[in-house]
């Protein structure tokens, strides 16, 4: 919401406050001001001039030589290239020495040999957004209205000596979506009185009900509809003061009647609409819901197909406006309009919002109806607009208002005790102090002997319904800075993260430090995405459907994180970002019920996706693509952070949608035995092709089992004092024997003296024979309290070799 400082000053005395000071006071009171913008972008020395004559430049077809009177008694010669410049016009003239936006200084100059003593300006050259001007003023120089006084500084003429406050309103403070509402807010903050203009309507002798009849056929969508009839208007350009007010608020002037409706909308916060009364059949207005398949042409020349939930204004037969959203082209006010039917109404906010969003027609009117307009301003705004139209368009308003009300507004009365106010705020305010605040708010009230306030809330403040709302009003007007700090007595429990929260936070930190990028995706997905990775989803579970989905693609809760990561990777690849190392820690949702009778299971998962290159190509190195072991390394990082590496093992697996030969089940040793907590591997080639991805590796594991096993403490060990002894061994055995079984047997055989064992080479080839491979192991032996002898290590190592030979028919490779 943009509001002119000068306009506000007409309703409340702002003397003593600059725009910045007023913004600071309002922000401290709860209405945040995003920006205070000066309308003058750097204009000085520009005045109103009168073009006395215009002649063609002797040496340039596109230039004109003008004689201009700027009120100094001296006639200026100015060379101008604008097509629309002509004798008899009043125009803004930048005299010699003037400054324009962009630090442009006006000097005497010669253009094609002809002296020019200034510059005739366009709106854009004065720093005005020309898109907000009437269409006829958007090209060429700015032509000012007749009777503008010659020599007057242009800042006052165009309202450039003004500031615009941009209000960032929360949804509950729709009362400040108007100049008067904002004035009441400033009055409450400053204690100054608000001045409301009294409309003076020029009346005709006829009655309004002889021209207009109103019925409401949709009482649940329209609570109040009122209309006035104004005859004999002359459509034309609005006076400059009115145009300046609209332009400051970001609204383009159109004509005097439409501009008045927009002016009153900004002034009162009450949307209005003006119909060409001669285009409304028999002056009949019926407010109803649209019929199935009904269409109408709106003011933006778009044919709209209406639906039965949409509220329309009709002439008893055809729609002439989308209620609260946009008027119809068949009843538009044009230059030929003579009689006006003026509407002021209160429509249901939800109905207007749904129509507005469906058509993408979010307007100043729809915004206010969506937030529910003040029921007390429907008639005052109508009268104010009628008064301005009769003043500016020369018409006469017929006597009376035709109106229908289906849901009269009720007076909101809220009760609050002084003791409760002080208890909630930690203050010791007196009854007189609270009464003063209520007076500043312009709230009616009565006070009992027990200091209980009965407050009559004005209809403009629809955000106040409970006693705590009144306590908030007292707090902000008393001043948040004045509320004392309340000490806390007794035992205090310090806040802390739960163990799962701390684990998730630490994992995010470690993984991002390791170069992975975290993504946060929708918890909603499409039904077809829940069919992916059934081993992770649980084959007996079903997707949880949303009762009111935003779209079919977001109609169920996700059952796996990998499906969302695939969408993210494909999105990046489509934008030429082909390498991605991403992860997500989030929830998946499962149920075994066709129709929910209880809440679904929510499970915390960790998932990651790697695709593209691990190392990008440089002049001195080749690219290196990610592989299975990069994905497994991400898991190893997670388990190392949690201190449970020794409880994790991997086994070959072939779950659906994973590559059948490059996938492992992640196994965790718990007190109940070994359980599979997830999978790591390459995507199935078919799914990779469908997703248009290069070789892609994914993983997903359950976090709940890890929460239980993760240690809360860090255990330190002393560095070894005695030397270690290393033995390497290479054995030839069948291709199908997992290397993990070899290391497991080594641990089992060597016992505590074996410090570590790792696979450092795997070799296959014709020399070994068909179906054979060579696996090389490096074993490190150490005793914690003494130095091992060669004899001890040789004996123990021999047992390990013998165990391998017996258990796996392995042959020692020489």
PALUMGU-282864 format. One record per residue (C-alpha): residue in three letters; x, y, z. Coordinates in steps of 0.05 Angstrom, whole numbers, padded with zeros to 5 digits, always signed. Example, Ala and Ser with C-alpha at 12.3 -4.5 7.8 and 13.67 -1.06 7.14 Angstrom:
BEGIN
ala+00246-00090+00156 ser+00273-00021+00143 
This chain:
BEGIN
unk+00000+00000+00000 unk+00030+00067-00022 unk+00004+00130+00012 unk+00021+00203-00003 unk+00047+00243+00057 unk+00010+00305+00032 unk-00055+00267+00024 unk-00049+00240+00095 unk-00037+00311+00119 unk-00106+00330+00095 unk-00138+00282+00145 unk-00090+00290+00204 unk-00041+00344+00223 unk+00029+00317+00209 unk+00066+00380+00227 unk+00130+00364+00266 unk+00140+00298+00230 unk+00182+00287+00167 unk+00164+00227+00125 unk+00223+00187+00155 unk+00203+00206+00227 unk+00131+00186+00214 unk+00154+00120+00184 unk+00196+00106+00246 unk+00138+00120+00293 unk+00090+00076+00253 unk+00140+00019+00249 unk+00151+00021+00324 unk+00075+00020+00333 unk+00067-00044+00292 unk+00055-00018+00220 unk+00120-00030+00184 unk+00140+00022+00132 unk+00185-00010+00079 unk+00206+00055+00045 unk+00196+00129+00045 unk+00205+00152-00027 unk+00210+00224-00050 unk+00169+00238-00113 unk+00221+00289-00134 unk+00278+00251-00166 unk+00322+00312-00172 unk+00281+00366-00207 unk+00299+00440-00194 unk+00288+00502-00236 unk+00230+00473-00277 unk+00168+00518-00284 unk+00103+00521-00322 unk+00112+00553-00391 unk+00064+00575-00446 unk+00082+00559-00518 unk+00066+00623-00556 unk+00089+00599-00624 unk+00120+00539-00659 unk+00158+00539-00725 unk+00197+00486-00762 unk+00272+00487-00752 unk+00305+00515-00815 unk+00357+00458-00819 unk+00322+00399-00786 unk+00256+00367-00806 unk+00244+00335-00737 unk+00259+00397-00695 unk+00215+00456-00677 unk+00233+00525-00654 unk+00186+00548-00600 unk+00175+00616-00567 unk+00158+00603-00494 unk+00133+00649-00438 unk+00155+00626-00369 unk+00128+00685-00330 unk+00193+00724-00325 unk+00174+00777-00376 unk+00226+00749-00423 unk+00207+00705-00482 unk+00251+00642-00487 unk+00271+00609-00552 unk+00272+00533-00543 unk+00287+00480-00595 unk+00243+00418-00584 unk+00240+00352-00621 unk+00174+00326-00592 unk+00121+00311-00644 unk+00064+00335-00600 unk+00090+00405-00583 unk+00045+00460-00608 unk+00027+00533-00597 unk-00023+00547-00542 unk+00002+00491-00496 unk+00021+00496-00423 unk+00084+00454-00412 unk+00139+00441-00361 unk+00201+00482-00380 unk+00271+00469-00353 unk+00303+00538-00355 unk+00378+00550-00361 unk+00410+00527-00295 unk+00355+00476-00280 unk+00371+00405-00259 unk+00336+00341-00280 unk+00340+00269-00255 unk+00404+00234-00274 unk+00444+00296-00254 unk+00427+00330-00320 unk+00443+00405-00320 unk+00407+00450-00370 unk+00452+00500-00406 unk+00447+00547-00465 unk+00459+00507-00529 unk+00457+00512-00604 unk+00420+00458-00642 unk+00435+00458-00716 unk+00455+00531-00711 unk+00394+00554-00672 unk+00401+00577-00600 unk+00360+00540-00548 unk+00349+00572-00480 unk+00321+00513-00441 unk+00283+00448-00450 unk+00210+00430-00456 unk+00203+00366-00414 unk+00167+00300-00419 unk+00142+00263-00358 unk+00199+00213-00361 unk+00250+00269-00362 unk+00219+00296-00298 unk+00228+00227-00265 unk+00154+00209-00269 unk+00135+00138-00290 unk+00101+00153-00356 unk+00065+00086-00353 unk+00022+00116-00298 unk+00000+00174-00341 unk-00062+00175-00385 unk-00047+00141-00451 unk-00050+00206-00490 unk+00005+00235-00445 unk+00054+00177-00451 unk+00086+00201-00516 unk+00124+00266-00526 unk+00124+00325-00480 unk+00078+00331-00419 unk+00020+00377-00435 unk-00009+00410-00372 unk-00083+00426-00362 unk-00111+00494-00381 unk-00111+00548-00327 unk-00046+00523-00298 unk-00010+00586-00275 unk+00050+00606-00318 unk+00116+00609-00280 unk+00092+00562-00224 unk+00147+00514-00201 unk+00131+00445-00230 unk+00142+00410-00164 unk+00077+00437-00135 unk+00038+00429-00200 unk+00055+00355-00208 unk+00058+00338-00134 unk+00132+00325-00136 unk+00142+00361-00069 unk+00113+00300-00035 unk+00136+00235-00004 unk+00105+00166-00011 unk+00102+00117+00047 unk+00101+00044+00028 unk+00065+00004+00081 unk+00082-00070+00090 unk+00017-00093+00122 unk+00005-00159+00158 unk-00060-00193+00137 unk-00097-00172+00201 unk-00087-00097+00190 unk-00129-00088+00128 unk-00157-00024+00161 unk-00093+00010+00137 unk-00108-00006+00064 unk-00137+00064+00061 unk-00116+00135+00074 unk-00169+00146+00127 unk-00151+00080+00162 unk-00078+00100+00163 unk-00097+00168+00189 unk-00133+00135+00248 unk-00071+00094+00261 unk-00027+00156+00262 unk-00079+00191+00306 unk-00074+00134+00356 unk+00002+00139+00356 unk+00006+00214+00361 unk-00058+00232+00398 unk-00080+00278+00342 unk-00151+00284+00316 unk-00172+00254+00249 unk-00211+00299+00200 unk-00261+00263+00154 unk-00287+00303+00094 unk-00361+00317+00092 unk-00389+00301+00022 unk-00434+00353-00010 unk-00476+00320-00064 unk-00510+00360-00119 unk-00579+00329-00122 unk-00632+00323-00177 unk-00706+00323-00160 unk-00717+00251-00182 unk-00711+00191-00136 unk-00659+00137-00146 unk-00709+00079-00140 unk-00744+00105-00203 unk-00679+00088-00241 unk-00649+00029-00203 unk-00676-00036-00174 unk-00630-00083-00135 unk-00639-00156-00116 unk-00589-00205-00085 unk-00599-00277-00107 unk-00535-00301-00073 unk-00543-00278-00001 unk-00486-00320+00025 unk-00437-00287-00023 unk-00463-00215-00022 unk-00480-00184+00046 unk-00495-00113+00025 unk-00506-00079-00042 unk-00521-00005-00051 unk-00526+00039-00112 unk-00534+00112-00132 unk-00556+00142-00199 unk-00520+00203-00227 unk-00547+00236-00290 unk-00518+00284-00339 unk-00444+00273-00328 unk-00390+00295-00377 unk-00333+00246-00383 unk-00265+00280-00388 unk-00197+00287-00358 unk-00191+00290-00282 unk-00161+00353-00250 unk-00087+00349-00237 unk-00093+00344-00161 unk-00133+00280-00169 unk-00085+00251-00220 unk-00026+00267-00175 unk-00058+00228-00117 unk-00070+00167-00160 unk-00001+00168-00193 unk+00032+00173-00124 unk-00005+00109-00105 unk+00015+00074-00169 unk-00052+00079-00205 unk-00059+00106-00276 unk-00113+00159-00286 unk-00166+00142-00338 unk-00223+00193-00335 unk-00258+00235-00283 unk-00311+00183-00264 unk-00265+00122-00260 unk-00212+00163-00226 unk-00261+00183-00172 unk-00278+00110-00157 unk-00204+00094-00151 unk-00192+00156-00108 unk-00247+00136-00060 unk-00221+00064-00059 unk-00154+00090-00034 unk-00187+00141+00012 unk-00238+00096+00046 unk-00212+00026+00029 unk-00281+00012-00002 unk-00279-00012-00074 unk-00331+00020-00120 unk-00352+00008-00192 unk-00385+00056-00241 unk-00431+00027-00295 unk-00456+00064-00356 unk-00528+00065-00332 unk-00556+00067-00403 unk-00524-00001-00416 unk-00556-00033-00355 unk-00623-00059-00379 unk-00681-00024-00344 unk-00633-00004-00289 unk-00640-00073-00258 unk-00584-00102-00216 unk-00585-00175-00193 unk-00526-00204-00155 unk-00522-00279-00167 unk-00476-00337-00179 unk-00455-00350-00251 unk-00490-00404-00292 unk-00452-00463-00319 unk-00420-00446-00385 unk-00437-00372-00380 unk-00386-00323-00410 unk-00372-00249-00407 unk-00323-00199-00438 unk-00285-00162-00383 unk-00254-00093-00386 unk-00187-00121-00408 unk-00221-00147-00472 unk-00215-00220-00450 unk-00272-00269-00459 unk-00281-00303-00392 unk-00314-00370-00383 unk-00350-00368-00317 unk-00361-00423-00266 unk-00419-00433-00217 unk-00378-00412-00156 unk-00365-00343-00185 unk-00406-00283-00162 unk-00430-00236-00218 unk-00468-00171-00223 unk-00522-00177-00276 unk-00576-00134-00308 unk-00626-00188-00292 unk-00603-00228-00353 unk-00530-00223-00372 unk-00468-00211-00329 unk-00442-00140-00329 unk-00386-00148-00278 unk-00346-00200-00239 unk-00364-00180-00168 unk-00304-00149-00133 unk-00256-00167-00189 unk-00269-00130-00255 unk-00324-00097-00293 unk-00353-00119-00359 unk-00339-00086-00426 unk-00414-00084-00440 unk-00426-00032-00386 unk-00360+00006-00388 unk-00358+00081-00376 unk-00334+00113-00441 unk-00330+00183-00470 unk-00403+00177-00492 unk-00429+00159-00423 unk-00481+00208-00396 unk-00513+00171-00337 unk-00477+00132-00283 unk-00499+00075-00238 unk-00451+00075-00180 unk-00441+00011-00139 unk-00415+00002-00068 unk-00421-00067-00038 unk-00395-00118+00011 unk-00379-00185-00021 unk-00354-00250+00011 unk-00277-00248+00013 unk-00268-00322-00002 unk-00312-00319-00064 unk-00275-00259-00091 unk-00207-00290-00076 unk-00224-00355-00112 unk-00249-00319-00175 unk-00190-00271-00174 unk-00138-00326-00169 unk-00171-00370-00221 unk-00170-00314-00273 unk-00104-00284-00250 unk-00139-00217-00239 unk-00111-00191-00174 unk-00132-00118-00169 unk-00135-00064-00116 unk-00209-00080-00108 unk-00201-00155-00101 unk-00145-00147-00050 unk-00191-00107-00005 unk-00251-00152-00014 unk-00208-00213+00001 unk-00190-00183+00069 unk-00263-00163+00082 unk-00281-00090+00074 unk-00306-00046+00131 unk-00383-00054+00132 unk-00389+00016+00162 unk-00358+00049+00101 unk-00401+00021+00045 unk-00450+00079+00046 unk-00401+00136+00066 unk-00355+00116+00009 unk-00414+00115-00040 unk-00435+00185-00018 unk-00364+00211-00022 unk-00356+00185-00093 unk-00424+00214-00114 unk-00403+00282-00087 unk-00337+00282-00125 unk-00370+00259-00190 unk-00422+00313-00187 unk-00367+00363-00172 unk-00316+00340-00225 unk-00362+00312-00280 unk-00418+00361-00274 unk-00474+00311-00260 unk-00532+00310-00212 unk-00546+00252-00164 unk-00618+00229-00155 unk-00647+00230-00085 unk-00633+00170-00040 unk-00596+00104-00043 unk-00622+00037-00066 unk-00594-00018-00023 unk-00605-00090+00000 unk-00574-00120+00062 unk-00573-00195+00074 unk-00526-00198+00134 unk-00525-00134+00176 unk-00459-00120+00211 unk-00460-00130+00286 unk-00427-00085+00337 unk-00366-00121+00365 unk-00361-00112+00441 unk-00299-00139+00477 unk-00290-00142+00552 unk-00222-00138+00586 unk-00202-00125+00658 unk-00148-00076+00677 unk-00117-00129+00722 unk-00111-00176+00663 unk-00078-00122+00620 unk-00026-00109+00674 unk-00016-00183+00688 unk-00003-00199+00614 unk+00042-00139+00602 unk+00078-00138+00669 unk+00058-00065+00677 unk+00022-00024+00730 unk-00022+00019+00685 unk-00078+00058+00716 unk-00149+00058+00691 unk-00140+00130+00668 unk-00079+00111+00626 unk-00117+00055+00591 unk-00177+00102+00579 unk-00129+00151+00547 unk-00105+00097+00500 unk-00176+00077+00482 unk-00192+00150+00467 unk-00131+00155+00421 unk-00155+00093+00385 unk-00225+00124+00377 unk-00255+00063+00411 unk-00320+00072+00450 unk-00319+00042+00520 unk-00348+00040+00589 unk-00312+00022+00654 unk-00342-00014+00714 unk-00325-00001+00786 unk-00281-00063+00783 unk-00241-00032+00727 unk-00269-00078+00674 unk-00271-00046+00605 unk-00329-00058+00557 unk-00300-00035+00491 unk-00342-00022+00428 unk-00295-00039+00371 unk-00304+00004+00308 unk-00323-00035+00246 unk-00258-00014+00212 unk-00219-00056+00262 unk-00242-00126+00243 unk-00178-00154+00272 unk-00201-00143+00344 unk-00245-00199+00371 unk-00216-00221+00438 unk-00189-00188+00501 unk-00118-00206+00482 unk-00127-00164+00418 unk-00143-00104+00462 unk-00083-00119+00507 unk-00039-00118+00445 unk-00068-00049+00426 unk-00052-00024+00496 unk+00019-00052+00492 unk+00037-00021+00425 unk+00008+00047+00442 unk+00039+00048+00511 unk+00104+00032+00475 unk+00139-00035+00473 unk+00202+00001+00497 unk+00165+00023+00560 unk+00144-00047+00581 unk+00189-00068+00638 unk+00232-00130+00636 unk+00200-00184+00680 unk+00249-00226+00720 unk+00238-00302+00721 unk+00234-00333+00790 unk+00242-00406+00810 unk+00273-00463+00772 unk+00287-00450+00699 unk+00296-00505+00648 unk+00344-00484+00594 unk+00323-00498+00523 unk+00359-00552+00484 unk+00355-00593+00422 unk+00329-00664+00427 unk+00378-00719+00408 unk+00347-00729+00339 unk+00347-00654+00326 unk+00420-00648+00346 unk+00438-00707+00301 unk+00402-00678+00241 unk+00435-00610+00251 unk+00504-00641+00257 unk+00494-00684+00195 unk+00473-00623+00154 unk+00535-00586+00177 unk+00584-00643+00163 unk+00554-00660+00096 unk+00553-00588+00071 unk+00625-00580+00096 unk+00642-00641+00054 unk+00616-00606-00009 unk+00545-00633-00015 unk+00487-00586-00027 unk+00424-00593+00015 unk+00357-00589-00019 unk+00289-00580+00013 unk+00234-00608-00031 unk+00158-00613-00027 unk+00129-00665+00019 unk+00075-00671-00034 unk+00084-00711-00098 unk+00044-00746-00153 unk+00014-00816-00146 unk+00061-00844-00199 unk+00123-00822-00160 unk+00101-00863-00100 unk+00108-00925-00143 unk+00183-00916-00147 unk+00231-00954-00101 unk+00180-00999-00067 unk+00235-01031-00024 unk+00245-00963+00008 unk+00171-00946+00011 unk+00149-01012+00039 unk+00109-01056-00008 unk+00050-01063+00040 unk+00043-00988+00050 unk-00001-00940+00011 unk+00006-00867-00007 unk-00030-00817+00037 unk-00078-00775-00007 unk-00090-00702+00007 unk-00162-00680+00016 unk-00150-00612-00019 unk-00088-00619-00064 unk-00060-00559-00101 unk-00052-00601-00164 unk-00051-00673-00187 unk+00026-00670-00186 unk+00023-00653-00112 unk-00037-00696-00090 unk-00004-00747-00044 unk+00049-00747+00011 unk+00116-00774-00011 unk+00138-00844+00008 unk+00211-00837-00010 unk+00261-00779-00015 unk+00298-00805-00075 unk+00240-00791-00122 unk+00244-00716-00103 unk+00319-00716-00112 unk+00311-00743-00182 unk+00265-00685-00199 unk+00316-00636-00172 unk+00373-00669-00212 unk+00332-00669-00276 unk+00313-00595-00265 unk+00387-00577-00259 unk+00408-00619-00318 unk+00356-00584-00362 unk+00391-00520-00344 unk+00460-00545-00363 unk+00481-00561-00291 unk+00498-00633-00304 unk+00539-00648-00242 unk+00501-00652-00176 unk+00518-00678-00107 unk+00456-00665-00065 unk+00423-00692-00003 unk+00359-00683+00037 unk+00340-00699+00108 unk+00265-00702+00113 unk+00202-00741+00128 unk+00165-00793+00088 unk+00095-00817+00103 unk+00065-00887+00102 unk-00002-00918+00118 unk-00031-00987+00109 unk-00103-00962+00105 unk-00142-00948+00042 unk-00182-00895+00079 unk-00147-00860+00136 unk-00176-00869+00205 unk-00112-00850+00242 unk-00050-00809+00228 unk+00000-00839+00179 unk+00069-00861+00200 unk+00120-00805+00193 unk+00192-00830+00185 unk+00256-00790+00183 unk+00301-00808+00125 unk+00368-00787+00097 unk+00378-00791+00022 unk+00431-00768-00027 unk+00441-00766-00102 unk+00506-00761-00141 unk+00510-00752-00216 unk+00559-00722-00266 unk+00632-00710-00249 unk+00668-00715-00183 unk+00726-00677-00214 unk+00714-00627-00271 unk+00764-00627-00329 unk+00822-00578-00325 unk+00881-00565-00371 unk+00924-00613-00329 unk+00873-00667-00312 unk+00816-00706-00341 unk+00745-00708-00315 unk+00728-00762-00264 unk+00656-00786-00260 unk+00623-00804-00194 unk+00616-00878-00179 unk+00586-00926-00129 unk+00642-00915-00079 unk+00629-00840-00077 unk+00558-00854-00056 unk+00582-00906-00005 unk+00632-00854+00020 unk+00575-00806+00036 unk+00544-00861+00080 unk+00611-00875+00113 unk+00615-00800+00131 unk+00547-00804+00164 unk+00564-00867+00203 unk+00631-00837+00224 unk+00597-00774+00251 unk+00550-00818+00291 unk+00605-00864+00316 unk+00572-00928+00291 unk+00618-00949+00234 unk+00632-01016+00267 unk+00558-01032+00269 unk+00546-01023+00195 unk+00556-01074+00139 unk+00537-01080+00066 unk+00508-01137+00026 unk+00494-01144-00049 unk+00421-01130-00065 unk+00374-01122-00124 unk+00316-01077-00103 unk+00269-01051-00156 unk+00291-00988-00195 unk+00364-00998-00173 unk+00419-01026-00218 unk+00418-01102-00206 unk+00494-01108-00203 unk+00515-01043-00170 unk+00471-01038-00108 unk+00481-01057-00035 unk+00434-01063+00023 unk+00457-01023+00084 unk+00454-01068+00146 unk+00456-01045+00218 unk+00471-01088+00279 unk+00420-01074+00333 unk+00400-01108+00397 unk+00347-01146+00357 unk+00396-01171+00305 unk+00418-01146+00237 unk+00366-01105+00199 unk+00366-01070+00131 unk+00359-00995+00140 unk+00365-00974+00068 unk+00401-00982+00001 unk+00458-00950-00037 unk+00471-00960-00111 unk+00464-00938-00182 unk+00396-00922-00213 unk+00369-00975-00259 unk+00389-00957-00331 unk+00316-00953-00352 unk+00299-00903-00298 unk+00362-00863-00315 unk+00340-00859-00387 unk+00269-00837-00368 unk+00298-00783-00322 unk+00347-00761-00377 unk+00406-00768-00329 unk+00477-00794-00337 unk+00501-00849-00290 unk+00469-00831-00224 unk+00480-00860-00155 unk+00430-00854-00099 unk+00421-00876-00027 unk+00367-00872+00025 unk+00368-00897+00097 unk+00323-00895+00158 unk+00347-00848+00213 unk+00306-00874+00272 unk+00352-00934+00285 unk+00412-00889+00281 unk+00383-00842+00334 unk+00384-00899+00384 unk+00454-00924+00370 unk+00489-00857+00361 unk+00534-00841+00420 unk+00523-00777+00460 unk+00596-00774+00482 unk+00662-00771+00446 unk+00711-00824+00471 unk+00785-00810+00466 unk+00839-00863+00462 unk+00912-00856+00478 unk+00960-00862+00419 unk+00992-00930+00412 unk+01058-00937+00451 unk+01081-01000+00417 unk+01098-01013+00344 unk+01052-01049+00296 unk+01069-01105+00247 unk+01039-01109+00178 unk+01027-01170+00135 unk+00999-01171+00064 unk+00965-01230+00032 unk+00934-01244-00036 unk+00888-01303-00046 unk+00854-01332-00108 unk+00782-01353-00099 unk+00715-01357-00134 unk+00689-01293-00165 unk+00624-01295-00125 unk+00656-01292-00056 unk+00646-01222-00026 unk+00709-01188-00001 unk+00671-01169+00062 unk+00668-01242+00083 unk+00744-01247+00078 unk+00754-01188+00124 unk+00701-01214+00172 unk+00736-01281+00178 unk+00803-01245+00189 unk+00773-01207+00248 unk+00742-01269+00276 unk+00807-01310+00271 unk+00858-01258+00294 unk+00817-01229+00351 unk+00841-01170+00391 unk+00912-01169+00363 unk+00886-01150+00294 unk+00884-01074+00292 unk+00859-01065+00221 unk+00846-01103+00156 unk+00832-01073+00088 unk+00826-01095+00016 unk+00878-01059-00026 unk+00874-01096-00092 unk+00825-01138-00133 unk+00851-01171-00197 unk+00817-01213-00250 unk+00846-01243-00313 unk+00855-01304-00356 unk+00917-01325-00318 unk+00875-01337-00256 unk+00825-01382-00292 unk+00752-01375-00309 unk+00708-01349-00252 unk+00767-01333-00208 unk+00793-01268-00176 unk+00851-01247-00134 unk+00838-01206-00070 unk+00896-01174-00034 unk+00888-01158+00040 unk+00932-01115+00086 unk+00930-01136+00159 unk+00960-01095+00216 unk+00975-01129+00283 unk+00989-01093+00349 unk+00988-01107+00423 unk+00965-01051+00469 unk+01014-01066+00525 unk+01077-01096+00494 unk+01115-01107+00429 unk+01094-01168+00388 unk+01147-01217+00365 unk+01156-01241+00294 unk+01139-01312+00317 unk+01072-01290+00348 unk+01051-01251+00286 unk+01073-01306+00238 unk+01033-01358+00277 unk+00971-01314+00281 unk+00977-01294+00208 unk+00983-01367+00188 unk+00917-01382+00223 unk+00883-01327+00183 unk+00911-01356+00117 unk+00889-01426+00137 unk+00820-01401+00154 unk+00813-01368+00086 unk+00836-01431+00051 unk+00789-01476+00089 unk+00727-01431+00088 unk+00730-01406+00017 unk+00775-01457-00019 unk+00823-01399-00028 unk+00893-01409-00055 unk+00951-01367-00033 unk+00975-01327-00092 unk+01050-01327-00101 
